[in-house]
Amino acid sequence: MIRVAALDDIPEGEGIAVDKSITGTEDNIALLRDEDGSVWALNDTCTHETASLAEGWVENGHVECPLHSSKFCLRNGAVDGLPATRSTVAHRVEVRDGEVYLFPGEAPA
C-alpha cells in the first residue's frame, strides 16, 4: 500500500498520473475521480495508442481517452468504446481521511 495523493489533488471529473517510479508498476497509474467523488486507479497509458488516461474525461463510471475517445470502465478497466479493443489494468485504491492509497497490482474489490 502506497500513499499516492491527497483527495483534494484530484478534481472531480478529472485525473492525475502517478509515476511508475513511485508505484513500482510497469506503467504510470492514472488516479481518476468520478463525478460522485469516488476514486479509481487504472494503468495510465491507453491500450490503443500512447495517450495518458489521466488527461481524459471522467464521467458516469468511465474515462474517455483524450486522443481518440476510447472509453474504459473505472471499476475494472474493461474497454467500453472503440477504437481501443484491449482492456487496461485496474488497481485497488482506498481513500482514508482525505488521503488516497494505492495497492499496485491488486484488483479492485
C-alpha positions as CSV (number, residue, x, y, z in Angstrom):
1,M,0.0,0.0,0.0
2,I,1.4,3.4,-1.0
3,R,0.0,6.9,-0.2
4,V,-0.1,8.5,-3.7
5,A,-2.2,11.7,-3.3
6,A,-4.5,13.8,-1.3
7,L,-8.1,13.5,-2.3
8,D,-8.1,17.3,-3.0
9,D,-5.3,16.8,-5.5
10,I,-7.8,15.1,-7.9
11,P,-10.6,17.3,-9.2
12,E,-14.0,15.6,-9.8
13,G,-14.3,14.6,-13.5
14,E,-10.5,14.5,-13.9
15,G,-7.4,12.5,-13.2
16,I,-3.8,12.8,-12.2
17,A,-0.9,10.5,-13.2
18,V,1.4,8.9,-10.6
19,D,4.8,8.0,-11.9
20,K,5.8,4.3,-12.1
21,S,8.9,5.1,-10.1
22,I,6.6,5.7,-7.1
23,T,4.2,2.8,-7.8
24,G,6.6,0.1,-8.8
25,T,4.3,-0.8,-11.7
26,E,5.2,-1.2,-15.4
27,D,3.1,1.8,-16.4
28,N,2.3,5.1,-14.7
29,I,-1.0,4.9,-12.8
30,A,-3.9,7.2,-13.5
31,L,-5.9,8.2,-10.4
32,L,-9.4,9.1,-11.7
33,R,-12.1,10.8,-9.7
34,D,-15.7,10.3,-10.9
35,E,-18.4,12.9,-10.6
36,D,-19.7,11.1,-7.5
37,G,-16.4,11.7,-5.8
38,S,-15.2,8.1,-6.0
39,V,-11.5,7.5,-6.9
40,W,-10.3,4.7,-9.2
41,A,-6.9,3.7,-10.5
42,L,-6.0,2.4,-14.0
43,N,-2.8,2.0,-15.9
44,D,-2.3,5.4,-17.4
45,T,-1.4,4.5,-21.0
46,C,-4.4,3.9,-23.3
47,T,-4.3,0.5,-24.9
48,H,-5.0,1.9,-28.4
49,E,-2.2,4.5,-28.7
50,T,0.2,6.2,-26.4
51,A,-2.0,8.7,-24.6
52,S,-2.5,9.5,-20.9
53,L,-5.8,8.4,-19.5
54,A,-5.2,10.8,-16.6
55,E,-5.7,13.6,-19.2
56,G,-9.0,12.2,-20.3
57,W,-12.6,13.0,-19.2
58,V,-14.1,11.1,-16.3
59,E,-17.9,10.7,-16.1
60,N,-20.5,8.0,-15.5
61,G,-18.1,5.3,-14.3
62,H,-15.8,5.7,-17.4
63,V,-12.7,7.5,-18.5
64,E,-12.5,8.7,-22.1
65,C,-9.1,8.9,-23.7
66,P,-8.2,12.4,-24.8
67,L,-6.6,11.2,-28.1
68,H,-9.2,9.1,-29.9
69,S,-12.1,8.9,-27.4
70,S,-11.7,5.2,-26.4
71,K,-13.6,4.5,-23.2
72,F,-12.6,2.4,-20.2
73,C,-14.6,1.2,-17.2
74,L,-13.2,2.8,-14.0
75,R,-14.2,-0.3,-11.9
76,N,-12.4,-3.0,-13.9
77,G,-10.5,-1.4,-16.8
78,A,-12.8,-3.0,-19.4
79,V,-12.8,-1.3,-22.8
80,D,-16.2,0.1,-23.5
81,G,-15.7,2.2,-26.6
82,L,-13.6,1.9,-29.8
83,P,-11.0,2.4,-31.2
84,A,-9.3,0.5,-28.3
85,T,-10.0,-3.2,-28.3
86,R,-7.9,-4.3,-25.2
87,S,-8.9,-3.6,-21.7
88,T,-6.5,-1.9,-19.3
89,V,-5.4,-2.9,-15.8
90,A,-7.4,-1.6,-12.8
91,H,-5.7,-1.3,-9.4
92,R,-7.3,-1.2,-5.9
93,V,-7.4,2.2,-4.3
94,E,-8.7,3.4,-1.0
95,V,-9.5,6.8,0.4
96,R,-8.8,7.3,4.1
97,D,-9.0,10.6,6.0
98,G,-8.7,12.6,2.7
99,E,-5.6,10.6,1.6
100,V,-5.5,8.3,-1.5
101,Y,-3.8,4.9,-1.1
102,L,-2.9,2.6,-4.0
103,F,-2.5,-1.2,-3.8
104,P,-0.4,-1.7,-7.0
105,G,-1.2,-4.9,-8.9
106,E,-4.2,-5.7,-6.6
107,A,-7.5,-5.8,-8.4
108,P,-10.3,-3.7,-7.0
109,A,-12.8,-5.5,-4.7
